[in-house]
Amino acid sequence: MISNMSYRKTEIWLALLWIITAAGAIGGAALINPIINAPEYLTMVFSKSATITSGMFGWLINDIGIVFIGLLMYPILKKHSESMALGYVSMRMFESLLMIVGVFFAMLLIPLSREFIQAGAADVAQFQVIGSILKQAENWFLNLLQLVFLGIGGLILNVILYKTKLVPRAISIFGFIGYALLLPAAVIGLFGILDPTPGGPGSILAVPVAIWEIIIMPTWLFAKGFNREVISAQ
């Protein structure tokens, strides 16, 4: 049996990780997106490579942190359903992998920009095509496809939280709704109907999840933690 002290440490780490991962993702996007989405990105990226690299590290903090969230939640969730607990961890790992691949595509723009500058006016169209492909791949992996796994993982988590009452049901209901909204956000983004990426018109669909992960869950875990009666009964 895990002691109350161990549970308390887990709760604090989970709260910190939700905040740290959000900060890493927000910081990474704020550093990278304005550069690679600029009209003259092919000439800007190489000169701003240090900024893009810093953004990459922000994203990697997020990508690694979300896996640890899954691993820390696993021993708590498996007491209710081992299969759902494994499902949640798996979704977090797939989410992390997709975002790492997306960051890789963003980093490939740096050598492309260098070659573009060195080439001068030659083969401009070719560089633009390659750049467009890399940007599209970065967007799909880093911003859109990962929403599917984030959404499914969040639904699994909040179903367990609701059934077990590890946190007040109002929190798990809010979280369930927020994560459910990510699935249509991913679909409309993949089909080019509406842009759900940060700053896009569809990003409003991600606001409930942001509130849940940055404010609601960390605040509750810091202040109260999981329901000890439920944990003792498991």
QUIQUI-V728579 format. One record per residue. N is the residue number from 1. SS is DSSP state (@ for helix, = for strand, . for the rest). PHI is phi in whole degrees, 0 to 359 (none if undefined). D_FIRST is the distance of its C-alpha to the first C-alpha in whole Angstrom. Layout:
n=N ss=SS phi=PHI d_first=D_FIRST
n=N ss=SS phi=PHI d_first=D_FIRST
This chain:
n=1 ss=. phi=none d_first=0
n=2 ss=. phi=278 d_first=4
n=3 ss=. phi=289 d_first=6
n=4 ss=@ phi=299 d_first=9
n=5 ss=@ phi=295 d_first=11
n=6 ss=@ phi=295 d_first=10
n=7 ss=@ phi=298 d_first=10
n=8 ss=@ phi=296 d_first=14
n=9 ss=@ phi=297 d_first=15
n=10 ss=@ phi=298 d_first=14
n=11 ss=@ phi=299 d_first=16
n=12 ss=@ phi=295 d_first=19
n=13 ss=@ phi=296 d_first=19
n=14 ss=@ phi=298 d_first=19
n=15 ss=@ phi=299 d_first=22
n=16 ss=@ phi=296 d_first=24
n=17 ss=@ phi=294 d_first=24
n=18 ss=@ phi=297 d_first=25
n=19 ss=@ phi=287 d_first=28
n=20 ss=@ phi=295 d_first=29
n=21 ss=@ phi=295 d_first=29
n=22 ss=@ phi=296 d_first=31
n=23 ss=@ phi=296 d_first=33
n=24 ss=@ phi=296 d_first=34
n=25 ss=@ phi=292 d_first=35
n=26 ss=@ phi=296 d_first=37
n=27 ss=@ phi=296 d_first=39
n=28 ss=@ phi=298 d_first=39
n=29 ss=@ phi=295 d_first=41
n=30 ss=@ phi=295 d_first=43
n=31 ss=@ phi=277 d_first=44
n=32 ss=@ phi=273 d_first=45
n=33 ss=@ phi=302 d_first=46
n=34 ss=@ phi=298 d_first=49
n=35 ss=@ phi=278 d_first=50
n=36 ss=@ phi=284 d_first=50
n=37 ss=. phi=262 d_first=51
n=38 ss=. phi=288 d_first=54
n=39 ss=. phi=303 d_first=57
n=40 ss=. phi=258 d_first=58
n=41 ss=@ phi=298 d_first=55
n=42 ss=@ phi=295 d_first=57
n=43 ss=@ phi=267 d_first=58
n=44 ss=@ phi=270 d_first=56
n=45 ss=. phi=303 d_first=52
n=46 ss=. phi=296 d_first=54
n=47 ss=. phi=291 d_first=55
n=48 ss=. phi=254 d_first=51
n=49 ss=@ phi=299 d_first=49
n=50 ss=@ phi=295 d_first=47
n=51 ss=@ phi=293 d_first=46
n=52 ss=@ phi=295 d_first=45
n=53 ss=@ phi=297 d_first=43
n=54 ss=@ phi=299 d_first=42
n=55 ss=@ phi=297 d_first=41
n=56 ss=@ phi=300 d_first=39
n=57 ss=@ phi=295 d_first=37
n=58 ss=@ phi=299 d_first=36
n=59 ss=@ phi=294 d_first=35
n=60 ss=@ phi=294 d_first=33
n=61 ss=@ phi=300 d_first=31
n=62 ss=@ phi=296 d_first=30
n=63 ss=@ phi=296 d_first=30
n=64 ss=@ phi=284 d_first=28
n=65 ss=@ phi=298 d_first=26
n=66 ss=@ phi=292 d_first=25
n=67 ss=@ phi=293 d_first=24
n=68 ss=@ phi=295 d_first=21
n=69 ss=@ phi=300 d_first=20
n=70 ss=@ phi=299 d_first=20
n=71 ss=@ phi=293 d_first=17
n=72 ss=@ phi=290 d_first=15
n=73 ss=@ phi=284 d_first=15
n=74 ss=@ phi=305 d_first=14
n=75 ss=@ phi=296 d_first=11
n=76 ss=@ phi=281 d_first=11
n=77 ss=@ phi=286 d_first=14
n=78 ss=. phi=293 d_first=13
n=79 ss=. phi=295 d_first=11
n=80 ss=. phi=265 d_first=15
n=81 ss=. phi=203 d_first=17
n=82 ss=@ phi=294 d_first=16
n=83 ss=@ phi=294 d_first=20
n=84 ss=@ phi=291 d_first=20
n=85 ss=@ phi=296 d_first=18
n=86 ss=@ phi=295 d_first=20
n=87 ss=@ phi=299 d_first=23
n=88 ss=@ phi=295 d_first=22
n=89 ss=@ phi=299 d_first=21
n=90 ss=@ phi=297 d_first=24
n=91 ss=@ phi=298 d_first=26
n=92 ss=@ phi=294 d_first=25
n=93 ss=@ phi=291 d_first=26
n=94 ss=@ phi=298 d_first=30
n=95 ss=@ phi=302 d_first=30
n=96 ss=@ phi=298 d_first=30
n=97 ss=@ phi=299 d_first=32
n=98 ss=@ phi=299 d_first=35
n=99 ss=@ phi=290 d_first=35
n=100 ss=@ phi=297 d_first=35
n=101 ss=@ phi=297 d_first=38
n=102 ss=@ phi=299 d_first=40
n=103 ss=@ phi=296 d_first=40
n=104 ss=@ phi=301 d_first=41
n=105 ss=@ phi=296 d_first=44
n=106 ss=@ phi=296 d_first=45
n=107 ss=@ phi=292 d_first=45
n=108 ss=@ phi=294 d_first=48
n=109 ss=@ phi=291 d_first=50
n=110 ss=@ phi=294 d_first=51
n=111 ss=@ phi=295 d_first=52
n=112 ss=@ phi=295 d_first=54
n=113 ss=@ phi=296 d_first=55
n=114 ss=@ phi=299 d_first=57
n=115 ss=@ phi=295 d_first=59
n=116 ss=@ phi=297 d_first=60
n=117 ss=@ phi=295 d_first=61
n=118 ss=@ phi=292 d_first=63
n=119 ss=@ phi=284 d_first=64
n=120 ss=. phi=68 d_first=66
n=121 ss=. phi=272 d_first=68
n=122 ss=. phi=282 d_first=67
n=123 ss=. phi=53 d_first=65
n=124 ss=@ phi=301 d_first=64
n=125 ss=@ phi=298 d_first=63
n=126 ss=@ phi=296 d_first=61
n=127 ss=@ phi=296 d_first=59
n=128 ss=@ phi=295 d_first=59
n=129 ss=@ phi=295 d_first=58
n=130 ss=@ phi=297 d_first=55
n=131 ss=@ phi=299 d_first=54
n=132 ss=@ phi=297 d_first=53
n=133 ss=@ phi=295 d_first=51
n=134 ss=@ phi=296 d_first=49
n=135 ss=@ phi=294 d_first=49
n=136 ss=@ phi=294 d_first=48
n=137 ss=@ phi=296 d_first=45
n=138 ss=@ phi=301 d_first=44
n=139 ss=@ phi=293 d_first=44
n=140 ss=@ phi=297 d_first=42
n=141 ss=@ phi=283 d_first=39
n=142 ss=@ phi=279 d_first=39
n=143 ss=@ phi=245 d_first=39
n=144 ss=@ phi=252 d_first=40
n=145 ss=@ phi=300 d_first=38
n=146 ss=@ phi=295 d_first=35
n=147 ss=@ phi=298 d_first=35
n=148 ss=@ phi=297 d_first=34
n=149 ss=@ phi=287 d_first=31
n=150 ss=@ phi=298 d_first=30
n=151 ss=@ phi=295 d_first=31
n=152 ss=@ phi=296 d_first=29
n=153 ss=@ phi=299 d_first=26
n=154 ss=@ phi=296 d_first=26
n=155 ss=@ phi=295 d_first=27
n=156 ss=@ phi=301 d_first=24
n=157 ss=@ phi=301 d_first=22
n=158 ss=@ phi=285 d_first=23
n=159 ss=@ phi=296 d_first=24
n=160 ss=@ phi=294 d_first=20
n=161 ss=@ phi=299 d_first=20
n=162 ss=@ phi=292 d_first=23
n=163 ss=@ phi=293 d_first=21
n=164 ss=@ phi=271 d_first=18
n=165 ss=. phi=61 d_first=19
n=166 ss=. phi=297 d_first=17
n=167 ss=. phi=230 d_first=20
n=168 ss=. phi=306 d_first=23
n=169 ss=@ phi=297 d_first=25
n=170 ss=@ phi=299 d_first=28
n=171 ss=@ phi=292 d_first=26
n=172 ss=@ phi=290 d_first=25
n=173 ss=@ phi=294 d_first=29
n=174 ss=@ phi=300 d_first=30
n=175 ss=@ phi=295 d_first=28
n=176 ss=@ phi=300 d_first=29
n=177 ss=@ phi=297 d_first=33
n=178 ss=@ phi=298 d_first=33
n=179 ss=@ phi=290 d_first=31
n=180 ss=@ phi=298 d_first=33
n=181 ss=@ phi=293 d_first=36
n=182 ss=@ phi=290 d_first=36
n=183 ss=@ phi=291 d_first=37
n=184 ss=@ phi=295 d_first=40
n=185 ss=@ phi=298 d_first=40
n=186 ss=@ phi=294 d_first=40
n=187 ss=@ phi=295 d_first=42
n=188 ss=@ phi=292 d_first=45
n=189 ss=@ phi=286 d_first=45
n=190 ss=@ phi=295 d_first=45
n=191 ss=. phi=269 d_first=48
n=192 ss=. phi=71 d_first=49
n=193 ss=. phi=283 d_first=50
n=194 ss=. phi=209 d_first=48
n=195 ss=. phi=273 d_first=47
n=196 ss=. phi=269 d_first=43
n=197 ss=. phi=288 d_first=42
n=198 ss=. phi=309 d_first=42
n=199 ss=. phi=92 d_first=45
n=200 ss=. phi=280 d_first=47
n=201 ss=@ phi=296 d_first=48
n=202 ss=@ phi=271 d_first=45
n=203 ss=@ phi=293 d_first=42
n=204 ss=@ phi=299 d_first=42
n=205 ss=@ phi=292 d_first=40
n=206 ss=@ phi=266 d_first=37
n=207 ss=@ phi=298 d_first=37
n=208 ss=@ phi=302 d_first=35
n=209 ss=@ phi=295 d_first=32
n=210 ss=@ phi=300 d_first=33
n=211 ss=@ phi=297 d_first=33
n=212 ss=@ phi=294 d_first=29
n=213 ss=@ phi=280 d_first=28
n=214 ss=@ phi=266 d_first=30
n=215 ss=@ phi=244 d_first=30
n=216 ss=@ phi=294 d_first=28
n=217 ss=@ phi=294 d_first=24
n=218 ss=@ phi=300 d_first=24
n=219 ss=@ phi=298 d_first=26
n=220 ss=@ phi=293 d_first=23
n=221 ss=@ phi=292 d_first=20
n=222 ss=@ phi=295 d_first=22
n=223 ss=@ phi=278 d_first=23
n=224 ss=. phi=239 d_first=20
n=225 ss=. phi=83 d_first=17
n=226 ss=. phi=288 d_first=16
n=227 ss=. phi=295 d_first=16
n=228 ss=@ phi=294 d_first=13
n=229 ss=@ phi=295 d_first=14
n=230 ss=@ phi=294 d_first=13
n=231 ss=@ phi=297 d_first=10
n=232 ss=@ phi=294 d_first=9
n=233 ss=@ phi=281 d_first=11
n=234 ss=. phi=284 d_first=10
